[in-house]
């Protein structure tokens, strides 16, 4: 497996490209749900661009050394949102589709918990890997060689508050 390193400027450019692709599809949606943690920054920016409410579904499936070991997916008990009701046309956002299991299971979770409110769910990611069993509706890059993606915020996973405090003493 190869590695793909992404800078902050590339990361933000990909989010803007994703926003444009969604817009060009002319699909009208009224709710954005991001999968935390990977989809939070993307969901936040899309929520600002489209001026639509953002809900958060916390999920976890990676752990182990370097956070690169895939385990079973875990979901938060509730969806976090500031609106009284979930929108009927939902854009589900994450950073990438790797195995596709998180995307598939998240759609099942949403339909199980909010199915009476949802008419349609579409998905959007920055990176769609060839090894995925699920194809997102919108994506920026198709990655045929399934690289491990190193995103710019991952450096914070190696930091501690003590490291930062030591760096800013002066």
N, C-alpha and C positions, 0 to 999 in steps of 0.2 A: 504494500500500500504506500502510495506517495503522500507527500505533505503539501498542503496549500496554506501559505501565510498571507493573511489579509491585514492591511493597514487600516487605520481609522478612516482615512479619506476614501479608500476603496469600499469599506463597509457602508459608509453613508451614501456613497454613489449608488451602490446596489439597492439600498432601501428606496432611494428616489426612482431608480429604474423600475423597481417592483410597483411603486405607486403609479407610475406612468402606464405600465402594462395593464394593471387592474382598471385604470381609467379608460384606456383604449378599448377594453372589452365591452364597455358600456353597461356592465352589470351594476345594478343599483342595490346597495346593501345598507342596513341601518344599525349594524352592530359589529364591532371588532372584538374578537376574543384572542388574546395572546396566550401562548403556552409559556409559563415561567419555568426556567429562567431564560432560555435561549431566545424566546420570542418577545421578551419584554421591551427591549429597545426598539425593535421593529414596530411592535404594536403601538408604542407611545408615539413614534414619529408618524405612522399612518393615521392614528387618531387625530393628531394635530393637522395634518395635511387635509384630511377629509372632514374634519370638524364633527366627528362622530364619537359616541361613548366607547370607552375601552373597558372591557372586563378581563379578569385574569383568572386563568385556571392553572394552579400550581401542579407541576408534574415532576417526576424524578425517575430516571431509569439508568443513569450512568454513575459509576463510582469507581473504587479501586485506584490503583496507581495512575496518576495523571488524569483521573476522571475518564479513562478510556475503556472501562469494562462495562458492557451493557448488561443490565439485570432486568428483572421484571419491573414493569411500569407501576408507579404509585401515583394516585391522584389526591389532591386536597379534598376535604370533605365537602366544601362549598365553592361555588363560583363567586369571586369578589367583583362587585359592580356597584356603581353609584345610581343607577336607574332603578325604578320600581319593577320594571319588567325587562326581560331580554328581548332584543330585537328579533324580528321574524326572518330576516335575511342576514345570515351571519358570515363574516369573513374570519376564518380561523387562521391565525398567523403563528409561524415558528421560524427559527433561523434556517433549519435545513430538514430534509427528509433523508434519513440514513437507511435504516431498515424499513421504515414505513409503519412500524408497529405503533409508535407513539401517535402518529397521525390517525391511523385507523381506530385505535382504542379511545382517543380523545373524542372522535366523532360519535362513537358508541356511547361514551360517558355523557356527552351533551344531549344526545337523543333520549337516553334513559332518564336524565334529570330534568330536561327542559323541552322534550319532544313536543309537548302540546303547544308551545310557543313558537317553535322553529318551523319555518316553511322550507328553507333551503340553507345549506352550509356549503361554502366553497373554501378552499384552502390556498394559502399563499406562503411561499418560502423564498429565501435567497438562493439556496443551493438544493438541487434535486440530484441525488446520487443514483447511478444505474442499478445498484444493488437493492433499491427500495422496492417493496411489494406494493406500495401505494404511489400513485402519481398525483401531485398537487395540481390544482386548477391553474395556478399562476406560479411562476418561478423565474429567476433571472438566469442562472447558469445550470446547465445539465452537465454533470460530471461523470463521464463514462469510465474513468479510472478509479472512482471511489476513494479519493484522497482523504486523509485526516485533515480537517480544517482547523487551523490555528487562528482564532479570532482575536482582535486587538485587546479586548477586555480580559482575556484569560490571564494576563500578567498579575491581576489582582488576586488570583487564586493562590499565588505564591507569596503574597504579602500578609503582614499582620499589622495591627494598629501600633504595636511596639516598633516595628521596622519604620513605619511612617513617622512616628513621633521622633525617633532618633534622627531621621533624615531632615526633619524640619526644626531641630533644636538649633538655636543660633541667635 
